[in-house]
Amino acid sequence: MVFKKVMASSLLAAAVMTASLAHAADVRVGLVVKALGIGFFEAANKGAQEAAKELGDVEVIYTGPTSTTAEGQIEVINSLIAQKVDAIAVSANDTDALVPILKKAQKRGIKVISWDSGVGKAGRQIHLNPSSNPLIGEMNIKLADVAAKAAGGGKADIAILSATPTSTNQNIWIDEMKKVLPNYANLNLVATVYGDDLADKSYRETIGLLKSHPNLKVIVAPTSVGIVAAAQAVKDQGKIGKVFVTGLGLPSELAGHVKSGAVKSFAIWNPIDLGYAATMISYNLVKGKATASEVSMGRIGTAKLDADGNAAMAEPFIYDASNVDEFAEIF
């Protein structure tokens, strides 16, 4: 009986030790989003959890502030550093403001990547763009052109509804849009406004655009929050068929607005794939499986890195009445 008790105790101790070792070997990735409660980022988390399940030894900590501020993200990142995560993957609210805290994380041995919206090179090792910035910028203008023709053709005033004035990806895409805008002589950019990725403010900014620019034909919102708010404002103001909204958004959130006619077409990459790819890259960095020129993104393929550690995942995809319902069931 004593022997059995000793054996049982030994087995229990061995099990506890094995479990501790297994837990110590786990890779913990902090997936930091611009703000909680945004559909795009919730879909990205689904992809991240998919990657974690596929890899088997990964825990993804999905987190972010309650509003789209750099201060909120700094607080969240400080918490992740205290938790001694192995990697942080962040979609930044500000290019420069997060650099000091992320440098601190790297000094603690934490691997850092940015995805979707980047941080300065000193604050991360890799930045994963959802697509090529020039392609995204040109895609938004192509969509604006399609919407302008649907609104009657001819010369068309367009406006941009962005997220925050400091949002890295938004500003890059707007710059790229302006580069190709001269190729579309029928489009006239009259204003750029910022809704801070808040539904109510984006809605109010859209109302302001409609009142300030009576000849406005198209609103381009390269933000999943802004495009929904703008489409709702166009509908509420009785402007369907006169003003079209386009840009970047989620099929699940825009299917109804495509059916109402407020949105002719829009584009987005798959945020599920984006969260998946960001997690795979983070894991491979932790495991030392990344090189200076490339890193695996699992089922997505291989990310090719430039000299500054930038990579692009895929081209944006166009959604309209022909396919939006199909994809709305997915994300």
C-alpha positions as CSV (number, residue, x, y, z in Angstrom):
1,M,0.0,0.0,0.0
2,V,2.9,2.4,0.9
3,F,4.6,1.5,-2.4
4,K,1.4,2.3,-4.3
5,K,1.1,5.6,-2.5
6,V,4.7,6.5,-3.3
7,M,4.2,5.5,-6.9
8,A,1.0,7.5,-7.1
9,S,2.8,10.5,-5.6
10,S,5.7,10.1,-8.0
11,L,3.4,9.8,-11.0
12,L,1.5,12.9,-9.9
13,A,4.7,14.9,-9.5
14,A,5.9,13.7,-12.9
15,A,2.6,14.8,-14.4
16,V,2.8,18.2,-12.8
17,M,6.4,18.6,-14.0
18,T,5.4,17.5,-17.5
19,A,2.5,19.9,-17.6
20,S,4.7,22.7,-16.4
21,L,7.3,22.0,-19.0
22,A,4.6,21.8,-21.7
23,H,3.2,25.1,-20.6
24,A,6.7,26.7,-20.5
25,A,7.2,25.5,-24.1
26,D,4.0,27.1,-25.3
27,V,4.3,30.2,-27.5
28,R,2.0,33.0,-26.4
29,V,1.2,35.7,-28.9
30,G,-0.5,39.0,-27.9
31,L,-2.8,40.0,-30.8
32,V,-3.3,43.7,-30.3
33,V,-6.0,45.4,-32.3
34,K,-6.9,49.1,-32.8
35,A,-10.0,48.7,-30.6
36,L,-12.2,45.9,-29.3
37,G,-15.7,45.4,-30.7
38,I,-14.8,46.0,-34.4
39,G,-15.9,43.3,-36.8
40,F,-12.8,43.4,-38.9
41,F,-10.6,42.6,-35.9
42,E,-12.9,40.0,-34.5
43,A,-12.7,38.2,-37.8
44,A,-8.9,38.5,-37.7
45,N,-9.0,36.9,-34.2
46,K,-10.8,33.9,-35.8
47,G,-7.9,33.4,-38.1
48,A,-5.4,33.8,-35.3
49,Q,-7.2,31.1,-33.3
50,E,-7.3,28.9,-36.4
51,A,-3.5,29.3,-36.7
52,A,-3.0,28.5,-33.0
53,K,-5.1,25.3,-33.2
54,E,-3.2,24.3,-36.3
55,L,0.2,24.8,-34.7
56,G,-0.9,23.2,-31.4
57,D,1.5,24.8,-29.0
58,V,0.3,28.4,-29.3
59,E,-2.0,30.6,-27.2
60,V,-3.3,33.8,-28.8
61,I,-4.2,36.6,-26.4
62,Y,-6.7,38.8,-28.2
63,T,-6.7,42.2,-26.7
64,G,-6.9,45.9,-27.4
65,P,-8.2,49.2,-26.0
66,T,-11.8,50.3,-25.9
67,S,-11.2,53.2,-28.2
68,T,-8.8,53.8,-31.1
69,T,-6.0,55.6,-29.2
70,A,-2.2,55.1,-29.0
71,E,-2.5,55.6,-25.2
72,G,-4.9,52.7,-24.9
73,Q,-2.6,50.4,-27.0
74,I,0.4,51.4,-24.9
75,E,-1.4,50.4,-21.7
76,V,-2.4,47.0,-23.3
77,I,1.2,46.4,-24.6
78,N,2.6,47.2,-21.1
79,S,0.3,44.5,-19.7
80,L,1.5,41.9,-22.3
81,I,5.1,42.7,-21.4
82,A,4.3,42.1,-17.8
83,Q,2.7,38.8,-18.8
84,K,6.0,37.9,-20.5
85,V,4.4,36.9,-23.8
86,D,6.7,35.5,-26.5
87,A,5.4,37.8,-29.3
88,I,3.3,40.8,-29.9
89,A,1.4,41.4,-33.1
90,V,-0.1,44.9,-33.3
91,S,-2.4,46.8,-35.7
92,A,-1.2,50.3,-34.7
93,N,-3.3,53.4,-34.0
94,D,-0.2,55.6,-34.4
95,T,3.0,55.0,-36.4
96,D,5.5,56.6,-34.0
97,A,3.8,56.7,-30.6
98,L,4.0,52.9,-30.0
99,V,7.7,52.6,-30.9
100,P,9.2,53.3,-27.4
101,I,7.0,50.7,-25.7
102,L,7.6,48.1,-28.5
103,K,11.3,48.7,-28.2
104,K,11.0,48.0,-24.5
105,A,9.2,44.7,-25.5
106,Q,12.0,43.7,-27.8
107,K,14.6,44.4,-25.2
108,R,12.8,41.9,-23.0
109,G,13.2,39.3,-25.7
110,I,9.6,39.6,-27.1
111,K,9.3,39.3,-30.9
112,V,7.2,42.2,-32.4
113,I,5.4,42.5,-35.6
114,S,2.9,45.0,-36.9
115,W,0.1,44.0,-39.2
116,D,-2.7,45.9,-41.0
117,S,-1.5,49.3,-39.7
118,G,2.2,49.5,-39.1
119,V,4.6,51.0,-36.6
120,G,8.0,52.6,-37.2
121,K,10.8,50.2,-38.2
122,A,12.6,50.6,-34.8
123,G,9.5,49.3,-33.0
124,R,9.1,46.0,-34.9
125,Q,10.9,43.3,-36.8
126,I,8.3,42.7,-39.6
127,H,5.3,44.6,-40.9
128,L,2.6,42.6,-42.7
129,N,0.5,44.7,-45.1
130,P,-2.8,43.1,-46.0
131,S,-2.0,44.0,-49.6
132,S,0.3,46.1,-51.6
133,N,-0.3,49.8,-50.7
134,P,-0.3,51.0,-54.3
135,L,-2.8,48.3,-55.3
136,I,-5.1,49.2,-52.4
137,G,-4.9,52.9,-53.3
138,E,-5.7,52.3,-56.9
139,M,-8.5,49.8,-56.0
140,N,-10.3,52.5,-54.0
141,I,-10.1,54.9,-56.9
142,K,-11.3,52.2,-59.4
143,L,-14.3,51.6,-57.0
144,A,-14.9,55.4,-56.9
145,D,-15.0,55.5,-60.7
146,V,-17.5,52.6,-60.8
147,A,-19.7,54.4,-58.2
148,A,-19.4,57.7,-60.1
149,K,-20.6,56.1,-63.3
150,A,-23.5,54.5,-61.4
151,A,-24.4,58.0,-60.1
152,G,-24.9,59.3,-63.7
153,G,-21.4,59.5,-65.1
154,G,-19.7,62.8,-66.1
155,K,-17.7,64.9,-63.7
156,A,-18.1,63.6,-60.1
157,D,-17.2,65.2,-56.8
158,I,-15.8,62.6,-54.4
159,A,-14.8,62.7,-50.7
160,I,-12.7,60.5,-48.4
161,L,-13.9,59.4,-45.0
162,S,-10.8,58.1,-43.2
163,A,-10.2,56.7,-39.7
164,T,-7.8,58.7,-37.5
165,P,-5.5,61.4,-38.9
166,T,-2.5,59.3,-37.5
167,S,-3.6,55.9,-38.8
168,T,-0.6,54.6,-40.7
169,N,-2.4,52.5,-43.3
170,Q,-5.1,55.0,-43.9
171,N,-2.7,57.8,-44.7
172,I,-0.6,55.6,-47.0
173,W,-3.7,54.5,-48.9
174,I,-4.9,58.0,-49.2
175,D,-1.5,59.1,-50.6
176,E,-1.6,56.2,-53.1
177,M,-5.2,57.2,-54.1
178,K,-4.0,60.8,-54.8
179,K,-1.2,59.5,-56.9
180,V,-3.6,57.7,-59.3
181,L,-6.4,60.2,-59.1
182,P,-5.1,62.3,-62.0
183,N,-5.6,59.3,-64.3
184,Y,-9.4,59.7,-63.7
185,A,-10.3,63.1,-65.1
186,N,-13.9,62.6,-64.2
187,L,-13.2,62.4,-60.4
188,N,-12.8,65.6,-58.3
189,L,-11.6,65.1,-54.7
190,V,-13.3,67.8,-52.6
191,A,-12.7,66.8,-49.0
192,T,-11.0,64.4,-46.6
193,V,-12.6,63.9,-43.2
194,Y,-11.9,61.7,-40.2
195,G,-14.3,59.6,-38.2
196,D,-11.7,58.1,-35.9
197,D,-13.1,54.6,-36.5
198,L,-16.0,55.5,-34.4
199,A,-19.4,54.8,-35.8
200,D,-21.2,57.9,-34.5
201,K,-18.5,60.3,-35.5
202,S,-18.1,58.7,-38.9
203,Y,-21.9,59.1,-39.3
204,R,-21.8,62.8,-38.3
205,E,-18.8,63.5,-40.6
206,T,-20.8,61.9,-43.5
207,I,-23.8,64.1,-42.8
208,G,-21.4,67.1,-42.8
209,L,-20.1,66.1,-46.2
210,L,-23.5,65.7,-47.7
211,K,-24.5,69.2,-46.4
212,S,-21.3,70.9,-47.4
213,H,-21.0,69.4,-50.8
214,P,-24.4,69.2,-52.5
215,N,-22.8,67.9,-55.7
216,L,-21.1,65.0,-54.0
217,K,-21.5,61.7,-55.8
218,V,-19.1,59.3,-54.1
219,I,-17.8,58.8,-50.5
220,V,-14.7,56.6,-50.3
221,A,-14.2,55.1,-46.8
222,P,-11.1,52.9,-46.6
223,T,-12.1,51.8,-43.1
224,S,-14.6,49.0,-42.1
225,V,-16.2,51.3,-39.5
226,G,-16.5,54.3,-41.7
227,I,-18.0,52.7,-44.7
228,V,-20.9,51.2,-42.7
229,A,-21.6,54.5,-41.0
230,A,-21.4,56.4,-44.3
231,A,-23.8,54.0,-46.0
232,Q,-26.3,54.4,-43.2
233,A,-26.1,58.2,-43.4
234,V,-26.7,58.1,-47.1
235,K,-29.7,55.9,-46.6
236,D,-31.1,58.1,-43.8
237,Q,-30.6,61.3,-45.8
238,G,-32.6,59.9,-48.7
239,K,-29.5,60.0,-51.0
240,I,-29.6,56.4,-52.3
241,G,-28.9,56.5,-56.1
242,K,-27.6,60.0,-55.9
243,V,-24.6,59.4,-53.6
244,F,-22.7,56.1,-53.5
245,V,-20.4,54.8,-50.7
246,T,-17.4,52.6,-51.5
247,G,-14.1,51.6,-50.0
248,L,-13.0,48.8,-47.7
249,G,-15.4,46.9,-45.5
250,L,-16.8,43.5,-44.4
251,P,-19.3,41.6,-46.5
252,S,-21.4,40.7,-43.3
253,E,-21.7,44.4,-42.4
254,L,-22.3,45.7,-46.0
255,A,-24.6,43.1,-47.6
256,G,-27.7,45.1,-46.5
257,H,-26.3,48.3,-47.9
258,V,-25.5,46.7,-51.2
259,K,-29.1,45.5,-51.4
260,S,-30.4,49.0,-50.5
261,G,-28.3,50.6,-53.2
262,A,-26.2,52.8,-50.9
263,V,-23.1,50.7,-51.9
264,K,-22.5,49.6,-55.4
265,S,-19.3,47.7,-54.7
266,F,-16.5,47.6,-52.2
267,A,-13.3,45.7,-51.5
268,I,-11.4,44.0,-48.7
269,W,-8.9,41.3,-48.1
270,N,-9.9,38.4,-45.9
271,P,-9.4,39.5,-42.3
272,I,-9.5,35.9,-41.2
273,D,-6.5,35.2,-43.4
274,L,-4.8,38.3,-42.1
275,G,-5.1,37.3,-38.4
276,Y,-3.9,33.8,-39.4
277,A,-0.9,35.1,-41.3
278,A,0.1,37.5,-38.5
279,T,0.0,34.6,-36.0
280,M,2.0,32.3,-38.2
281,I,4.7,35.0,-38.7
282,S,4.9,35.7,-35.0
283,Y,5.2,32.0,-34.2
284,N,8.0,31.5,-36.8
285,L,9.9,34.5,-35.5
286,V,9.8,33.0,-32.0
287,K,10.9,29.7,-33.3
288,G,13.8,31.2,-35.3
289,K,12.3,30.0,-38.6
290,A,12.3,33.4,-40.3
291,T,15.1,34.8,-42.5
292,A,15.9,38.3,-43.5
293,S,14.1,37.8,-46.8
294,E,11.1,35.5,-46.1
295,V,8.9,33.9,-43.5
296,S,6.1,31.3,-43.8
297,M,2.5,32.3,-43.4
298,G,1.2,28.7,-43.3
299,R,-1.6,28.0,-45.8
300,I,-1.4,31.6,-47.1
301,G,2.1,31.1,-48.5
302,T,5.5,32.7,-48.0
303,A,5.8,36.4,-47.0
304,K,8.6,38.1,-49.0
305,L,10.3,40.7,-46.9
306,D,11.9,43.9,-48.3
307,A,15.0,45.6,-46.8
308,D,12.8,47.2,-44.1
309,G,11.0,44.0,-43.1
310,N,7.7,44.9,-45.0
311,A,5.6,42.2,-46.6
312,A,2.3,42.0,-48.4
313,M,-0.3,39.3,-47.9
314,A,-2.6,39.4,-51.0
315,E,-4.5,41.6,-53.4
316,P,-7.9,43.1,-52.3
317,F,-11.0,41.4,-53.6
318,I,-14.1,43.2,-55.0
319,Y,-17.6,42.5,-53.5
320,D,-20.9,43.5,-55.1
321,A,-24.4,42.2,-55.5
322,S,-23.2,39.1,-57.3
323,N,-21.2,37.7,-54.4
324,V,-21.7,39.7,-51.2
325,D,-24.2,37.3,-49.7
326,E,-21.9,34.3,-50.2
327,F,-19.1,36.0,-48.3
328,A,-21.3,37.6,-45.7
329,E,-21.9,34.1,-44.2
330,I,-18.1,33.8,-43.7
331,F,-17.0,37.2,-42.4
